[in-house]
Amino acid sequence: MKFARRSFLGAAMGGALTVALPSFAQSAGKDYTPISPVQPTEDAGKIEVLEFFSYGCPHCAEFNPLVVAWAAKLPADVVFKKVPITFGRAAWANISRLYYTLDITGDLARLESEVFKAIHVERVNLFDERTLTEWVAKKGVDTKKFADTFKSFGLTARSAVPTRWRKPTRSRACRRWRSMASSWLAARVSTSSWRSPTS
């Protein structure tokens, strides 16, 4: 009972603060950094919002219901797109392909929340192709159509990271961050009593 009261009070206070806090104008260069050059979009007259996510990411799983609710209320001049990423993890490649396959077969809207639930709540190993195929069959997806799409050349081309999103990882900012991280690590190692196992 005590926990339920705390949860209710926390939710009520959070809601009250959300309503009470004014929205603040943000200015370029101070509150955010504009992307330069501007990235091309399919329709120059619309604002394009991209979400880079993975079904394997627990934070993305928790954020997904909020994103779905937000995306349902977008104005007409805003386009929302999701881009599945793998962070170079081979195991996440299958769930990246799963996103595109469900999109092509028309099952994405119906099963997207179920994929997050299967991985993070039910602990189903959807990283394995065989388990993945069995899982979609249980969810009523046409397995032949799913398998043909999942292994198709078109999907392989579509699931490859586009060059415009791959390029920033080689940017000056990324190199600067790596340099700072390396310098910090070197400073920590040289000032600590840490010794390598070989010494």
C-alpha positions in Angstrom: 0.0 0.0 0.0 2.8 2.4 0.9 4.5 1.7 -2.5 1.3 2.4 -4.4 0.9 5.7 -2.6 4.5 6.7 -3.4 4.0 5.8 -7.0 0.8 7.8 -7.2 2.3 10.8 -5.5 5.4 10.6 -7.7 3.3 10.5 -10.9 1.1 13.3 -9.6 4.1 15.5 -8.8 5.8 14.7 -12.1 2.6 15.6 -14.0 2.2 18.9 -12.0 5.8 19.9 -12.7 5.4 19.1 -16.4 2.4 21.4 -16.6 3.9 24.1 -14.3 7.3 24.5 -16.1 7.3 26.9 -19.0 8.8 26.0 -22.3 11.9 27.8 -23.2 13.1 29.0 -26.6 16.3 27.4 -27.7 18.9 29.1 -29.8 21.3 27.7 -32.3 24.9 27.5 -31.2 24.0 27.8 -27.5 21.4 25.1 -26.9 22.1 22.9 -29.9 24.4 22.6 -32.8 23.0 22.8 -36.3 24.1 20.1 -38.7 26.2 21.6 -41.4 25.9 20.8 -44.3 22.2 20.1 -44.0 21.5 16.4 -44.7 19.4 15.6 -47.7 15.9 14.3 -47.1 13.2 12.8 -49.3 11.0 15.9 -49.1 12.8 19.2 -48.6 9.5 20.8 -47.5 9.2 18.6 -44.4 11.1 18.2 -41.2 12.6 14.7 -40.9 13.1 13.2 -37.5 15.3 10.0 -37.4 15.4 7.6 -34.5 18.4 5.4 -34.4 17.5 2.3 -32.4 17.9 -1.4 -31.8 15.5 -4.0 -30.6 18.4 -5.3 -28.5 18.8 -2.0 -26.6 16.9 -1.9 -23.3 16.7 1.9 -23.3 15.1 1.8 -26.7 12.6 -0.8 -25.4 11.6 1.6 -22.6 11.5 4.6 -24.9 9.5 2.9 -27.6 6.0 3.5 -26.1 6.8 7.2 -25.7 8.0 7.5 -29.3 4.9 5.7 -30.6 2.6 8.1 -28.7 4.6 11.1 -29.8 4.8 10.0 -33.5 1.0 9.5 -33.5 0.5 13.3 -32.9 3.0 14.7 -35.4 2.0 17.7 -37.5 1.7 17.3 -41.2 5.1 18.9 -42.0 7.0 16.3 -39.9 8.1 12.9 -41.1 9.3 10.3 -38.5 11.6 7.5 -39.6 13.3 4.7 -37.6 16.7 3.4 -38.5 17.8 0.1 -36.9 21.5 0.0 -36.0 23.8 -2.8 -34.9 26.8 -1.0 -33.3 28.8 -3.5 -35.3 27.4 -6.4 -33.3 26.8 -9.5 -35.5 24.0 -10.7 -33.2 22.1 -7.4 -33.7 22.3 -7.7 -37.5 19.4 -10.2 -37.5 17.1 -7.9 -35.5 18.0 -5.0 -37.8 16.9 -7.2 -40.7 13.8 -8.1 -38.7 12.7 -4.5 -38.6 13.0 -4.1 -42.4 11.4 -7.5 -43.0 8.4 -6.7 -40.9 8.1 -3.3 -42.6 8.2 -4.9 -46.1 5.7 -7.6 -45.1 3.3 -5.1 -43.5 3.6 -6.6 -40.0 5.7 -3.9 -38.4 2.9 -1.8 -36.8 1.3 -4.9 -35.3 4.5 -6.6 -34.0 7.0 -3.9 -33.1 6.1 -3.6 -29.5 5.9 -7.4 -29.3 9.5 -7.7 -30.5 10.8 -5.5 -27.7 8.6 -7.5 -25.2 9.9 -10.8 -26.5 13.6 -9.8 -26.2 13.5 -7.8 -22.9 10.6 -9.3 -20.9 10.1 -12.8 -22.2 13.9 -13.3 -22.9 13.3 -14.9 -26.3 16.6 -15.1 -28.3 15.5 -13.3 -31.4 19.1 -12.8 -32.3 19.2 -16.3 -33.7 17.6 -16.6 -37.1 15.9 -20.0 -36.5 14.3 -18.8 -33.2 13.3 -15.6 -34.9 11.5 -17.4 -37.7 9.7 -19.7 -35.2 8.7 -16.6 -33.2 7.2 -14.7 -36.2 5.3 -17.9 -37.2 3.7 -18.0 -33.7 2.7 -14.4 -34.2 0.8 -15.2 -37.5 3.3 -14.0 -40.0 3.5 -15.9 -43.3 6.8 -17.8 -42.8 7.5 -18.3 -46.5 7.1 -14.6 -47.3 9.1 -13.7 -44.2 12.0 -16.0 -45.0 12.1 -14.9 -48.7 12.2 -11.3 -47.6 14.6 -11.8 -44.7 17.2 -13.3 -47.1 16.6 -11.2 -50.1 19.2 -9.1 -51.8 16.9 -6.0 -51.6 16.7 -6.3 -47.9 20.5 -6.7 -47.6 20.9 -3.5 -49.6 18.2 -1.7 -47.5 19.6 -2.8 -44.1 23.1 -1.6 -45.0 23.8 1.7 -43.3 23.6 4.5 -45.8 26.8 6.5 -46.4 25.3 9.7 -45.1 25.0 8.1 -41.6 28.2 6.1 -41.8 30.3 9.2 -42.6 30.0 11.0 -39.2 31.7 8.2 -37.4 34.9 9.3 -39.2 34.3 12.9 -38.5 36.7 15.4 -36.8 34.4 15.4 -33.7 34.6 11.6 -33.4 38.4 11.7 -33.7 38.6 14.4 -31.1 36.4 12.4 -28.7 38.6 9.3 -29.2 41.7 11.4 -28.6 40.3 12.9 -25.4 39.2 9.4 -24.2 42.7 8.0 -25.0 44.3 10.9 -23.2 42.1 10.5 -20.1 42.8 6.8 -20.0 46.5 7.3 -20.3 46.4 9.9 -17.5 44.4 7.5 -15.3 46.7 4.6 -15.9 49.9 6.6 -15.4 48.7 8.1 -12.1 47.3 4.9 -10.6 49.0 2.0 -9.1 47.6 -0.3 -11.8 50.1 -2.7 -13.4 49.6 -4.9 -16.4 49.3 -8.6 -15.8 52.5 -9.2 -17.7 54.7 -6.9 -15.5 
